[in-house]
Amino acid sequence: MVPILLVLLLVLILFGAGFALKLLWWIALAVLVIWLLGFVMRGTTGAGGRGRWYRW
């Protein structure tokens, strides 16, 4: 009985980690798209005249 519970616990942990990693990949992709859109849609004025959409 204990080995079956350990295997089920391992399956749940691996399933949860896989779901979390997939979610993190989607979040990273969304951030990358927003970052790239910021360069496409940046204005012509900014700090130092470089037209950056961020301050750093």
Backbone hydrogen bonds, N-H to C=O, Kabsch-Sander energy under -0.5 kcal/mol:
donor,donor_aa,acceptor,acceptor_aa,energy
5,L,1,M,-1.9
6,L,2,V,-2.3
7,V,3,P,-2.4
8,L,4,I,-2.4
9,L,5,L,-2.3
10,L,6,L,-2.4
11,V,7,V,-2.4
12,L,8,L,-2.3
13,I,9,L,-2.3
14,L,10,L,-2.6
15,F,11,V,-2.5
16,G,12,L,-2.4
17,A,13,I,-2.4
18,G,14,L,-2.3
19,F,15,F,-2.2
20,A,16,G,-2.3
21,L,17,A,-2.6
22,K,18,G,-2.1
23,L,19,F,-2.3
24,L,20,A,-2.3
25,W,21,L,-2.0
26,W,22,K,-1.9
27,I,23,L,-2.1
28,A,24,L,-2.5
29,L,25,W,-2.2
30,A,26,W,-2.2
31,V,27,I,-2.3
32,L,28,A,-2.2
33,V,29,L,-2.2
34,I,30,A,-2.3
35,W,31,V,-2.5
36,L,32,L,-2.5
37,L,33,V,-2.5
38,G,34,I,-1.7
39,F,35,W,-1.0
40,V,36,L,-1.6
41,M,37,L,-2.8
42,R,39,F,-0.5
49,G,46,G,-1.8
50,R,47,A,-1.1
